[in-house]
């Protein structure tokens, strides 16, 4: 499978949707969707976007809402400001995070948790 690459001299504003892995070495502002594929931000890459991918690996700077269905990996040069949601997160020493991290449970566990919630009481008329 091929991998799309946004080079370090490229600046994109808008929506990116890809059905293949994506590497960002440049600057992206907006929205990125590479569902079922990997998103990588190189050490020179800058992301100011909401992003959805299977896995997200960050070595550069990311600001926004990041959601991965499998894992988010922060390399030692990563700086993240915003929200990260993934069932698994790994963070190298030296990486910086300012924001919210949610390691949500797997789908089966989420369904069980939802089923265990109390229902609002109803009054009989």
Secondary structure as UniProt FT lines:
FT   STRAND          3..6
FT   TURN            8..9
FT   STRAND          11..17
FT   STRAND          21..24
FT   STRAND          27..41
FT   TURN            43..44
FT   STRAND          46..58
FT   STRAND          61..74
FT   TURN            76..77
FT   STRAND          79..85
FT   STRAND          89..91
FT   TURN            93..94
FT   STRAND          96..102
FT   HELIX           107..115
//
